[in-house]
Each structure stands twice: as C-alpha cells, then as structure tokens.
Amino acid sequence: MIELIMQNVGLLTLLFLVTLGYTVGTLVEKRHYRSLMKREQALLTLPAVTIKHDQSVDEIRGSMMVSGSAVISIDYFKRFLARLRNIFGGRVKSYETLVDRSRREAILRMKASAPGAAIIVNMRLETAAIGNSANQKRMIGSVETLAYGTAIWLRTSPTSEAPLKI
C-alpha cells in the first residue's frame, strides 16, 4: 500500500492542491462577493457615470480626480481549469469572476475616495494582467483594475464635506 502511494505521490499532490484550491478559493470568493454587495449598497447613492456632467458651473463647489485600484489573484484551481479551457476552447468562466471582482472592487475604492461627492463623471476602467506567470508563461497570475474619474461636489449637496485641495 505504501509503495502504491509513493509511486503516485505526484498525482496525489496534484489532487490535493486542486481540492485545496477549489475549497479555499470558493470560500474566499464568496466572502469577497458578500463584502462587495454590502459596500455597493452603502455607496449606491454616489453614481459613477461615463458621460459628461451637465451641471451649471455656479452649482459646482469643487471637483477632483479620484481613483481606485484593485489587484485580484487567481487561485490554483481556477488556473487549472483555465489550462483545460485553453486545450478544449470555450469561455473561461473562472477568469470572468476574477475580472468581475477586480472591476467592482476598484469602483468601490474609487467611490470611497470621494466622500460627500454628488457624482463621479467620466469614469474609466483600465485592466491589466500582472505577475510573473503572466509575463513568462503567457498565463494570467493576477488582474489589476484601475477605476478613475472626476468627483464633483455641488453647493446644493446635503453633505458638508468638500474636496481635498491638492
């Protein structure tokens, strides 16, 4: 029996890592999604739009560029599934959730950097694959998303917070 285990130690290690990656990765991802939904509800009143704001200049109390960045890493199980998808083709759903979480986290961090703002206009998102594995093996190791825009504070805004002077 021990001899059989020793002969298949590589396969057992792979199965262990895949199982561990799946379990831990799923738990971490679910916890992150719960956190995202809770924080999105708290910041729901601050719109972040990609259009120019048609507000009278007299009503604007201040404006400032705001940004938020997030780097989300892929777990071992998702990397394993992505390699299988590369062989057989099709949608790589494991990477879709990675990009979704990164995008939502960056937007939340951008909104959090603009306390009291009435709106964030001209919001843009930039996404990049980073990490050693992204550069050497043509695989995604982590995804960075940068969200940025112009926060606008209005004179008629119910909050009294003003933008920072930079």
ChimeraX attribute file (.defattr): number of C-alpha atoms within 10 A of each C-alpha:
attribute: neighborCount
match mode: 1-to-1
recipient: residues
	/A:1	5
	/A:2	7
	/A:3	8
	/A:4	8
	/A:5	11
	/A:6	10
	/A:7	10
	/A:8	12
	/A:9	12
	/A:10	11
	/A:11	11
	/A:12	13
	/A:13	11
	/A:14	12
	/A:15	12
	/A:16	12
	/A:17	14
	/A:18	18
	/A:19	14
	/A:20	15
	/A:21	19
	/A:22	17
	/A:23	12
	/A:24	14
	/A:25	17
	/A:26	15
	/A:27	11
	/A:28	13
	/A:29	15
	/A:30	12
	/A:31	11
	/A:32	14
	/A:33	16
	/A:34	12
	/A:35	12
	/A:36	16
	/A:37	12
	/A:38	11
	/A:39	15
	/A:40	17
	/A:41	9
	/A:42	11
	/A:43	14
	/A:44	11
	/A:45	11
	/A:46	18
	/A:47	15
	/A:48	22
	/A:49	15
	/A:50	13
	/A:51	10
	/A:52	11
	/A:53	13
	/A:54	7
	/A:55	10
	/A:56	8
	/A:57	9
	/A:58	8
	/A:59	12
	/A:60	15
	/A:61	15
	/A:62	16
	/A:63	19
	/A:64	17
	/A:65	17
	/A:66	19
	/A:67	23
	/A:68	20
	/A:69	20
	/A:70	21
	/A:71	20
	/A:72	19
	/A:73	17
	/A:74	18
	/A:75	21
	/A:76	18
	/A:77	20
	/A:78	20
	/A:79	19
	/A:80	14
	/A:81	15
	/A:82	21
	/A:83	14
	/A:84	13
	/A:85	15
	/A:86	11
	/A:87	8
	/A:88	8
	/A:89	10
	/A:90	10
	/A:91	10
	/A:92	16
	/A:93	13
	/A:94	17
	/A:95	18
	/A:96	11
	/A:97	14
	/A:98	20
	/A:99	23
	/A:100	13
	/A:101	20
	/A:102	24
	/A:103	24
	/A:104	18
	/A:105	26
	/A:106	23
	/A:107	25
	/A:108	23
	/A:109	19
	/A:110	26
	/A:111	27
	/A:112	17
	/A:113	16
	/A:114	25
	/A:115	18
	/A:116	20
	/A:117	28
	/A:118	21
	/A:119	21
	/A:120	27
	/A:121	20
	/A:122	16
	/A:123	21
	/A:124	15
	/A:125	16
	/A:126	12
	/A:127	16
	/A:128	13
	/A:129	20
	/A:130	17
	/A:131	14
	/A:132	13
	/A:133	13
	/A:134	15
	/A:135	12
	/A:136	9
	/A:137	9
	/A:138	10
	/A:139	16
	/A:140	20
	/A:141	19
	/A:142	22
	/A:143	22
	/A:144	20
	/A:145	25
	/A:146	21
	/A:147	24
	/A:148	24
	/A:149	23
	/A:150	23
	/A:151	28
	/A:152	23
	/A:153	25
	/A:154	22
	/A:155	14
	/A:156	11
	/A:157	14
	/A:158	10
	/A:159	13
	/A:160	13
	/A:161	12
	/A:162	17
	/A:163	19
	/A:164	10
	/A:165	7
	/A:166	4
